Amino acid sequence: MRPSREVLRKGTDAALPTVRLARRVRRLEEGVRENALLAVPLEEHVARIEQSLVPLLEAAPRAEAQRRRRG
């Protein structure tokens, strides 16, 4: 398959669709690996935040009940 004259004139990539698809797949696979590497620290960070909020969430109903009794 020869590239068209217009493609040659513009100097654009004349790669076959299969080559472009292979490049795209490779980039997506790299992104998946990067996301997997980030997921573990992110999960740990979210777990720490959740644990720090538990005492506040447990105390909220008690504080509301005290306000109702006073007010």
C-alpha positions, 0 to 999 in steps of 0.5 A: 500500500503506497501512501497518497500524494497528499500524505507525502506532501504534508509529511504526515505519518503514513503508518498502516492502520495496524501499526497505529493500532499497535502503537495505541495498544502499547500506550494503553498497556503502559497506562494500565501498568502505571495505574496499577502502580498508583492504585496501591498507595492510593488505596492505602491513603484512602484507608488512612483517611477513612480510619481517621474519620471513624471517630468523628462519624461515631461522635456526630450522633452523640453530639447532635443528641446533646445539642437537642437536649440542651436546646 
